[in-house]
Amino acid sequence: MLRVTEVETLDGHRLRVGFNDGVVRDVDCSFLLHGTLGEPLRDPDYFKQARVDEEARTVVWPNGLDPAPELLHGDNEPATPKRSRSTAIQA
């Protein structure tokens, strides 16, 4: 089961998140800034209150916002299509 083990706040609503699988990612959390729970995170001082909750096994803020570790890990990101090898580069 994927867990967040450490978190550090960075500039621009970004977090550096460490996971129990050894992966460390810099995550742009701007997608969390919407809605009732996300609105307080727009305040940089509030955003910096992010911490790891051992029970939830993810990052949490005082208002209870706790995104799933898989979302922060990037497991739900769409694959980037690779350019076909047969594509000719036009000069």
Rosetta blueprint (number, residue, H / E / L):
1 M L
2 L L
3 R L
4 V E
5 T E
6 E E
7 V E
8 E E
9 T E
10 L E
11 D L
12 G L
13 H L
14 R E
15 L E
16 R E
17 V E
18 G E
19 F E
20 N L
21 D L
22 G L
23 V L
24 V E
25 R E
26 D E
27 V E
28 D E
29 C L
30 S H
31 F H
32 L H
33 L L
34 H L
35 G H
36 T H
37 L H
38 G H
39 E H
40 P H
41 L H
42 R H
43 D L
44 P H
45 D H
46 Y H
47 F H
48 K L
49 Q L
50 A L
51 R E
52 V E
53 D E
54 E L
55 E L
56 A L
57 R L
58 T E
59 V E
60 V E
61 W L
62 P L
63 N L
64 G L
65 L L
66 D L
67 P L
68 A L
69 P H
70 E H
71 L H
72 L H
73 H H
74 G L
75 D L
76 N L
77 E L
78 P L
79 A L
80 T L
81 P L
82 K L
83 R L
84 S L
85 R L
86 S L
87 T L
88 A L
89 I L
90 Q L
91 A L
